[in-house]
Amino acid sequence: MQIYNTLTRRKEPFTPIEPGKVRMYVCGMTVYDYCHLGHARVMVAFDVVTRYLRWRDFDVTYVRNITDIDDKILKRADENGETIASLTERMIAAMHEDEARLGVLRPDREPRATGHVSEIIAMVETLIDKGYGYPAANGDVYYRVRKFEGYGKLNNRNLDEMRAGARVDVDEHKEDPLDFVLWKAAKPGEASWPSPWGEGRPGWHIECSAMSTCCLGDTFDIHGGGPDLTFPHHENEIAQSEAATGKPYVNTWMHAGAVRVNQEKMSKSLGNFFTIREVLEVHDPEVVRYLLVASHYRSPINYAPESLADARKSLERFYNALDGVGVGGKDEKTIQKERALAKAVYGDFEDRFIVAMDDDFNTAEALSVLFDLARELNRAKKEATKLAPGLAHELKRLGGVLGLLQQQPEAFLKGGAGELPLSESEIEAKIVARAEAKKARDFAAADGIRDELATLGIVLKDSREGTSWVFERPDE
């Protein structure tokens, strides 16, 4: 297995620190508002990483933090006229609802910054003792960036380049403009905690250093996050953690690609900013998940009507292949027998899937393997019906590693009721009318009903069990 390491800027063989076990930390959300599509990208990307590693028999400890105290949270709570706890609890509950709808598994641990203030203070004290931190006259505590020799190694830039291009706070209390805050002195009336430097609260960067090491140890396997976090957040995490512990912080750094909307950067100022729940009000969650999975996790994703339509069509190809095979309700022994029978004839799709995913979690290539599998399943349904169940089992099993294809085909293919040109009861009434016309041998009327529905994208499927239907959207 190889993973692209942002730190070294190349793919590297992945060897966990402890054989068979993976410790992974991903920067989570600052819970002052609803999660947006960029958050969904990170959620789904590292959900796939976790699912795949576990499927490959690694014991994964997945930690994703929650930032539940910072300037944005204080400002929003004040604007809303509510307490900080009320705002953050509401947003955390909404985040959990969003990720559940997207099929994202909950992390093993979800530490909150407010629950680790004592550990944060202890790390700041260690940095001061070692000369990396310094209290300022205004009550803040800062980190001496130039004292840390390796600063800039994640972003491959030297200090002068970063000073020229970085978004750094101009503060007369800093020794150097690149220095960043470890502890912020509280303003009157703000939420705060007692510390050796007075009442205050943690800086953003130190939260993750403290929470990750508390949960996973001084050195762990994988640290992930969004594309905008490499600088300054992750660069500062490395500086803080390695200065405090004297040990390498993380072996492998992973960063997901950005989400663009109609090829533009997602931004509230451009009016193209979408929360997850806004998107899921009008699109099937699995369609949105497929869009996020279909591209390699490091690649940018374009969110647009045509890309969602393509995602829907791709899923329909899979579900049409699965439709009518009947793989439910079978014991494991039967399933294994059917899979082995199909493998003997069609080859090992699992091996190809593993080759793709072992190459830096290449979901795009893995999906191409699943499309080949679906094509063989469609052929088997017509030419070798005894082999079809084994192929269908394999398609659902491998799709499940990506968090896909776990719905009943008929339910997915019918689509959401709000998207149908007719209500389900109206469609069923027309199916009954068609059956009655056929019974009366009025085949012209029966064909007319079928054709009428077909023009609306509702395709009828006759079988010995009766007539079913699926909704196939016309091309955009």
MINULUM-530256 format. One record per residue: y, x, z of N, C-alpha, C, CB in turn. Coordinates in steps of 0.1 Angstrom, whole numbers, plus 5000, padded with zeros to 4 digits. Atoms other than C-alpha are relative to their C-alpha. Glycine has a CB too. Layout:
BEGIN
YXZYXZYXZYXZ ...
% end
This chain:
BEGIN
498850085000500050005000501250095000500049905012 498849925001503450134990501249915003500250074987 498850074997506850015003501350084996500149955014 498749935003510350104989500850025013500849934990 499349974988512150275018501550034997499450125007 498649985002515950235017500550135004500849895006 499549874994516350545038499750124990499350035013 500349895009514550775013500249974985498550045002 499750055014515350564982498850034991501250074994 501249995009511750574969498949925007499650154998 501250064995508450404973499250105008499149934989 500849914992506250555000498749945004500850065012 501350064994502650505012500349955014498950105000 499850064987502750275041498950035010500249854999 501049974990501050415072500649965013499750155000 499550054988501650225104499950115011499349885005 500049904989502450435136498749995007501249985009 501350024993499450275153499149934990500249905012 500950055010496450215129499749855002498750085000 500450154999495949845121501149915006498849995007 499050084994499149735138501450034993500150035015 498749995006502649675123501049945010500049944986 498850054992505849645144501249994991500250095012 498950035009508649485124501149925006499549934987 498750064995512249395133500849964988500750095010 499150055011514449185110501349945006499349904991 498750054994518149115117500149854996501250084994 499950145001518548745122501449954998499349935011 498850075002521348495122501050015012499749864996 499050024990524648475140500349855000501450084997 500150145000524448115151501349925003498949965010 498750074998527947975147500149894989501250094999 500050105011527147765115498649984995501050044989 501450035007524247625094499750124992500049874992 500549895008522147885076500249974985498550025003 499750015015523047945039498850064992501350064997 501049965009521048045009499750155002500449984985 500349864997521448415017499150025012501350085002 500950004989519748355050498649964996500549915012 501450055005516948165032499350124993500249884991 500649885007516448475010499350095010501150074992 500649914990515848695040498949945008501150055010 501050074993513848435059498750014992500449865003 501250025008511448385030499450144996500349924987 500549875004511248755019499150065011501250094997 500849944989510048875053498949915005501050045011 501150094998507948565058498850044991500449854998 501149965009505948675027499550145004500650014986 500549874995505749035040499149985012501250095004 500850034988504448905073498649944997500749915010 501250075004501948665057499050104993500349894991 500949915007500648935034499450115009500850074988 500649904991500249205060498949945009501150065009 501050064992498348965082498849964992500549875007 501250035009496148855053499250124997500549944987 500749875002495349225048499550065013501050104993 500749974987494149225084500850105009498750064998 499149934991497149405100500449905012501350054993 499550074989498049295135501550025001499350055014 498649985002501749225130500849945012500549934987 499150054990504349185157501449994993500150095013 498850035008507349025139501149955010499849904989 498950034992510649025158501249974991500350115010 498750035007513848855144500949955011499849894989 499150034989516848845167500949884997500850125003 499050105001519448585173501350055006499649865006 498749964994523148685178500649875004500950074989 499550124995524348415201501350025008499049935009 498649984995527648575212500750104991499950055015 499149915008530348725190501349924997499350054987 498650065002533948655178499949874992500850104992 500150125008532848395152499549885008499150024988 500550114991530948195178501149955009498750055008 498950044990533848205203501049914992500750125006 499050085008536248085175499549864997500450084988 500550135005534047805162499849915012498650024993 500150094989533247675197501349955005499350085012 498650044996536947665205500549904990500950125001 499550105010537747485172499349875002499750064986 500850124999534947235179500349935014498650024999 499850054987536047185215498749985008500749864999 501350004994532447255227499750135007498949964991 500449874994530847515249499250094990499149975013 500749915009529347825234498549975000500250155005 501550034999525847725247499749874991499749975014 500250125008526247375231499950034985501149905002 500049975014527147525197498850084996501350094997 501149915004524547805197498649925000499950125008 501350074999521647575208499949904989499949925014 500150095012522547325181499750074987501449924999 500349925012522647585154498750065000501150114999 501349954999519447745166499049894996499750065014 500950115004517647405164500149974985500449885008 499950025015519047355129499450114992501549994996 500649885006517947705119498449984999500350135006 501550024999514347625131499649894990499649975014 500350115009514447295111500050054986501049885002 499949955014515547475079498850094997501350084999 501149915004512947745081498749935000499950125011 501350085000510147495089499949934986500049905011 500150075013511047295058499750104988501349934997 500349905010510947615037498650075002501150115000 501449944998507447695051500150145006499350014987 499949874994508747995070499450005014501550055001 500749994987506548095100501050055010498750084999 499149954989508348145133499650155003500049915012 500349864995508648515144499249995013501350085002 500849994987506448635173501050005011499250125000 499049994989509548705193501449984993500050135008 498750045005513148575188501050035011500049854995 499149974989515248765213501549964997500050155003 498650035001518848655220500850105006500349865006 499249904994521648885226500449985014501350024991 499650034987522748705257498950025010500549855001 501149984992519248755271499750155003498849934995 500349864999519449135268501350085004499450054987 498749934997522949225282499750125009500949905007 500349884991521449445310499550124992499049965011 500549895008519549645284501050064991498849954991 498949955008522549675262501050095008500949884994 499149924991524749795291499350145003500349935013 500749884997522050055300500050104988498549975003 500049915012521950185264501450064998499649934987 498749955001525750215263500350115011501049885002 499949904990525650405296499350134996499449955013 500749885005523150645281500850074989498649964994 499249945010525350705251501250075005500449894989 498849944993528350775273499550135007500649905010 500549884993526251015294499750124990498749975008 500449895009525151205263501250044991498949954991 498849965007528751225249500249924987500050144997 499850085012528250975221500949885001498649964995 499150114997530150695237501250045009499249885006 498949974991533550685254500849875003501050114993 499250114997535450425273501550024996499949975016 498649995004538950355261500949935010500349954985 499050064991542150255279500049855000501350064998 500050155002541849895266498849935006500249974986 501250064995538549835283498850004991500349865004 501149995010536449875251499350145002500549994986 500749885001533750135247499650034986498750005009 500249975014533450315214498950114998501350054994 501049905004530850535196500650114992498849934992 499549885007531750885184499250024987500150135009 500849995012530550865148499850154996500649934989 500149865006531251235139499150085009501450065000 500849924992529151355168498549994996500149965015 501450035004525951205153499850074986499749854999 500249915012524751465127499549924988499150115002 500650075011522751215106500749884995498649965003 499350125003525450955102500249994984501349995007 499850015014525450825066498750014992501050094995 501349975007521750905058499449874994499150065009 500550125006520850545052500749964987500049885010 499250045011523650485027500250124990501349955004 499949885008523550845013501550034996499249984987 498649975002527250895018500550085011500949874999 499549924990529251145037501149935008500550144995 499050074992531851055064501349984993500250085013 498750025007534851115042499949894990500450134994 500250115010533450885015500149875007498850024992 500150134993532750615041501449975006499050015011 498750034994536150655057501049944989500750125006 499150045011537850605023499649854995499850094988 500450135006535750295013499549905011498950024991 500650094990534650145046501049895005499450085012 499250104993535849825063500050045015499549854997 500049964986536849985096501349955007500050165001 498850054992539149845123501050115003499549935013 498949904996542450025127500349975015501249984991 499950024985542650065165500650135006498749965006 499449884994544950305183499250065012501449975005 500849954989542450335211498850084995499549885008 501149925006539850495188500450154999499549954987 499749865003539550875186499950034985498950095007 500249985015538550835149499949864994498850094997 500150145006538950535126498649954997500850004987 501350045003535250545118499249965013499250114994 500750034988534250505155499949845001500850055012 500250154999532850155163499849965014498949964991 500150054987532749935193498649985005500849875001 501350034994529749935217500249895010499650135007 499850104990531249715244501549954998499850055014 498750065002534249475240500649945012500049904988 499350054988536649405268500349854997501350075004 499850155001536949025274501549975001499249925010 498750064998540248845268500049895010500649954986 500050104990541348595294499349874995501449975004 500650135004539148285293498850024991501049914994 501249995008536448435271498750025008500250134991 501349974993532748445279499850155002498849944991 500149864997531948775295498950035010501450065005 501049964990529548975316500650125008498750044993 499549884992530349235344499350134994499749985015 500649875004529849595334500850115007500250024984 499349894994530849945346501450024994499350134998 498749995007533849915322500949885001499850044986 499250124999535049575333499349884993501450014995 500650125007534249225321500150014985500849875005 500049995014533249215285498749944994500250144996 501250045007530549155260499550104990500249864992 500549905008528349355237500750004986498549984998 499649995014529449485203498849964992500450154996 501050055008527449355174498950104997500649954986 501049905004525649675164499050035011500650124995 500949964988524349765199499049895004500950035012 501050114996522649425203498750034993500649864995 501349985007520049505176499350135005500350014985 500749884995519449855189499349985013501150115002 500650024987518749735224498949904998501049945009 501050105001516749425214498850054992500549884993 501249955008514549605188499250105008500550074987 500849904992513649895211499449935013500950115005 500650074989513049655240498749934996501049905006 501150075005510649455219498950084994500549894991 500949925009509049725197499850145004500449984986 500149864997509550065213501150084994498750054997 498949925006511850355205499950034985499950145008 500249985014510250405171499049894995499450144997 500950105006508750125150499950014985500449865005 500449985014507350065115501049964990498749934998 499250065010509649835096501349945006499249904991 498850074997513249725099500549944987501150095007 499550075012514549465075501349925002498949904995 498750074999517649265067500549974986501050075008 499350045012520049135041500650124993501049895002 499449895008521649355014501350055005500149964986 498649974996525049355031499950075014500849885002 500249944986523649515064499850155000498949935007 500349865000522949865052501250085007499750064986 498849944994526549965061501049895003500650114991 500249904989527849955087498949975009501350025007 500950054989525349755107498850095002499649864998 501249924999522149945100500250145002499049974988 499749864998523750275098500450035014501250044990 499649994986525250215132498849995009501149905003 501250014992521950105146499350135001499149894994 500749875000520350435136500850105009499950064985 499249904992523250635151499849975015501549994996 500150034986523050445184498650035006500349855002 501449994995519250435188499550145000499149914991 500649875000518450785178500850095009500150064986 499249934990521350925199499549975014501549974998 500450044986520150725229498650055004500149855001 501449974997516350795226499650144997499149904993 500449875005516251125208498850004991499850095012 501250025008513550985186500449934987498949925007 499750085012513450855150499949855003498950044989 499850144996514450495151498949914992501449954997 500850085009512550335121499450084989500849884994 500649935011510050465096500349954986498550005002 499850075013510650215068501149905001498749944994 498950095000513850035060499949914987501450075000 500150095012513649725037501249905000498649915002 498850095002516549515023499749914989501250094998 500250105011516249195004501349994991499849865007 498950015010518349124973501049885003499449984986 499050114998521448904972499749884993501450064997 500050135008521748544961501349984994499649885010 498850035007524148474934499949854995500250094988 500050145004525248124923500750004986500849915010 499550005014525648084885500650134997501149894998 499749865003525848464883501350055007500250024985 498849954992528748484908499650025014501249904999 500349984985528748604944500249875007500850125005 499850124992528248324968501150025010498749965007 498849984991531548264986500649865002501050104993 499350124997533347985003501249984992500349995015 498750005008536548084985499849954986500650135001 500350045014534848024952499449864999499050104993 500550145000533447684962498550004996500849924991 501450005004529847794955499150045011499850104988 500749964987528647834991499149885004501050045011 500950114997525547624999499250035013499149974988 500949994989523747575032498649964996500549925012 501450045003519947545032499849855000499150075010 500250154999520147185043500649924989500449955014 499450065011522547095016499150014987501450064997 500949985011520147234990498849925001499650154999 501250084998517147065005500249855000499350045013 499750145001518846735004499749954986501449965003 500250045014518446734966498850074993501350024992 501149935006515546974959498850015009500550144996 501249984992511946994970500050145006498849984990 500049874993511647264996499150114994499649995015 500949905006508747424978500550064987498649944997 499349955012510747444946501050115004500749894993 499149904996513447634965499350135005500949945012 500849884995510847864982499550074988498949955009 500649935011509247934948501150084993499549894989 498949935006512648034934500350135008501349925000 499849884992513048274963498950105000500349965014 501249915001509548414959499850064986498849925005 500349965014509448444921500650134996500449894991 499449875003511648744920499650105011501650004999 500349904990510849074937501150005011500050144993 499150024988512349074972501350094999499350035012 498849915001514749364963501049964989499650144998 499250045011516049194932501049885004499149954988 499150114997519148964932499449874994501350024993 500550135004518348594927501249924995499349925011 498950095005520548354906499649865003500250024985 500250144996520748004921500849924990500449975015 499350085010521547764892499149894997500450094988 500850125004520347424879498850044991500849904993 501149965009518247594852499050085007500650084988 501049934993516647834876499149925009500750115008 500750094992515647554899499049924991500949915008 500850085009514347354869498850094995500849964987 501149915004512247654858499050025012500550144996 500949994988510847684894499249885001500850035013 500850125000509847324893498950004990501049884998 501050005011508047364860498950095003500750034987 501049914997506247664872499049945011500650135005 500950064990504947484903499249884994500949955012 500750115007504047184881498850054993500949924991 501149945007501847414860498850035010500450134993 501149974990499947524892499449875005500650075011 500550124994499647174906499249914989501149925006 500850075011498547024872498650064999500750014987 501449945000495747284872499249965011500250165000 500750044988494747194907499649855000500750035012 500250155000494946814900498749964995501149944992 501350065004491646634899498850085002500149974986 501249914998489446924909499249965013500450155001 500750044988488746794944499450115008498949904996 500549884992488547094967500049975015500850124997 499850034986489246915000498749965007501049905002 501150054992486746845028498750074999499749864996 501249925002484347125020499850105012499950074986 500249904990482747355046500250144994498649985007 499749875005483447725044498950064992500350095012 501149945008479947815032500049954986498749965007 499950055014480347585002501150064992500149845001 498849945006483747714995499750144995501250005009 500349865004482548074995499050014989499450085013 500950015010479647984973500749974986498949905002 499350045013481947814947500950124996500849885003 499249885004484348114948499250114994500850055012 500949895005481548364943499549964986498850025009 500550045013480248164913501150014990499649855000 498949995009483648154897500450154998501349935005 499749865001484248524904499050074991500050075014 501049935008481048624887500349984985498649945003 499750045014482248454855501450054995499949854997 498649985004486048504855500650135005500849895005 499449884995486448834874500749985013500950064990 499450014987488248914906501549995000499550135008 498650025000491648764907500650065013500449854999 499549944987492048874944500350144999498949975011 499749855002491849244934501350024993498850064993 498849985008494549204909501249955008500049914987 499050054991496649004934500450115010499649875007 499849894990496249284960500750124993498750045006 499349895006497249554935501549974998499350024986 498650035002500449364927500750005014500149864994 499350014987501349294964500050135007499349905008 500049874994500349644975501150094994498750074999 498949925007503049774951501349945005499949994985 498750044994506049704974500249844999501250064992 499950155000505249324977500549944988500849965012 499550045013505649264940499549854998499550094989 500450145001505548884942500149954985500949915008 499950045014506648844905498750034993501250074993 501249965006503549034894498849925006499750155001 501150084994501348844919500049864994500250005015 499950145006502548514905499450004985501449955000 500649995013501548634870498550005000500550134992 501550014998498048684883499649855003499650095012 500350144997498148324896500149914988500949955011 499950085013499248194862498850024992501350044993 501349985007496248364846498949925006499750155000 501150084992494048204873500149854996500150025015 499850145003495647864866499549974986501449965002 500450025014495047904829498449994999500550114990 501450015000491347974835499549885006499450135007 500450124994491147684858500149884991500849975013 499950115010492447444831498950014990501450024993 501049995010489947584807498649965006499950144995 501250044993487147544833499849855002499850075013 500150144998488047184839499549934988501449955003 500550065012487247114803498650054995501050024988 501249945006484447354795498950045010500450124992 501049954990482747464827500449945014500050155001 499550084988483347194854499450055013499749864998 500649954988480947354879500850125006498650044998 499249884996483247664880501449975005500050104989 498750044997486447474884500350005015500449874995 499750004986486247424922500250145006498949935008 499849874995485847794929501350064996498950094995 498749965004488847874908501249935007500249984985 499050074993490847604925500250055014499749855000 499949954987489947734959500850135000498650035006 499449875000491048084949501549994997499450094989 498650025003494347954935500849965012500249904988 499350054987495247764967500050125010499249885005 500149894990494048064988501150114998498650065001 499149895003496148324971501449955000499750064986 498750064999499048084967500549995014500049864993 499750014986498948035004500650135006498849955008 499449874995499648405010501550014997499250124993 498550005003503048344994500649885006500250004985 499550134994503448015013500249894990501350035006 499950105010502947804982498749934998500450074986 501150085005500547544967499149945011499150094992 500850064989499447385000500249855001500450065013 499950155001500547024991498849954992501349964993 500950075008498246764976500650004986499749865005 499450005013498746794938500749874996498950044990 499450135004499346424933501349985007499049895004 498750034992502046414960501150094994499850045014 498949915005503946714945500349954986499550144999 499750045014503546594909500849874998498749994992 499250125000504946254917501550025003499449905010 498749964997508046424929500649915011500949994988 499450094990510546284954500449874994501350085005 499750145005511245914952501449994995499849905011 498650015005514945974948500250064986500950085010 499849945013514346174916499349924989499450145000 500850085010512145914899500949904993498849925006 499250105008513645694871499749865005499750014985 500450134994511745394887499450035014498949934991 500649994987510545324922498550014999500549895009 501449995001506945394930499449864999499450075013 500650145001506345014935500249954986500749915010 499850045014507844954900498950064991501450034995 501049935008505545214885498649945002500050155003 501350064998502445074902499949864994499849995015 500050135006503444724890499750014985501349925003 500249995015503544844854498550054998501050104995 501449965002500145014859499149885001499650115011 500850124999498744684871500149914988500449925013 499850085012500244504841499350064989501549994997 500849945011498744754818498549985001500350165000 501450024997495344714834499649854996499650025014 500250145004495644334829500049984985501049915007 499950015015496644374793498750064993501250084995 501249945006493644604786498849905003499750135007 501150104997491344344804500149894990500149965014 499950115009492744074781499950054985501449945002 500249945014492144314751501350004992498949934993 498749995006495844324744500450155000501149915007 499949865000495744694736501450044996499050074991 498649965004499144694719501049995012500549904989 499150014988500844574751499750115010499849865007 500449894991498844824772500650134995498550015001 499449885005499945104749501550015001499650024985 498650014999503444984750500550045014500549864996 499749974986503545004788499950155002499249935010 500249864998502045354787501150084993498750044994 498949925008504645474760501349985007500049954986 498850024993507445314779500250095012500249855005 500049914988506545504811500150154995498849985008 499949865004506045824791501450054996499050024988 498749975004509545814777500950035013500749894992 499349984987510745814814499450135007499949885009 500649884994508546124821498949975009501150075008 501150044992505845924839498849994992500349865007 501349995008502446024825498949945008499850154997 501250074994499445804832498850084997499949864995 501349935001496045964838498949905004500050135009 501150094998492945734834498850085004499749914988 501249944996489745824852499049885005500150115011 500950104995486645644866500549945013498650065002 499550054987488445604899501349914998500450125009 498850085003491445424882501050084993500549955013 498949945007494845514868500950075011500749904991 499049934992497045774885501250044991499450135008 498849965008500445904874500650135006501049894999 499149894996502646214876501349994993499350144997 498750005006506246264869500350144995501149965011 499749875007507046534844501449994995499050034988 498650005004510746604841500250044986500850095009 499749955013512146624806500750135000500849894992 499349875001513446964795501449985002499750074987 498650014998516847034807500850024987500550115011 
% end
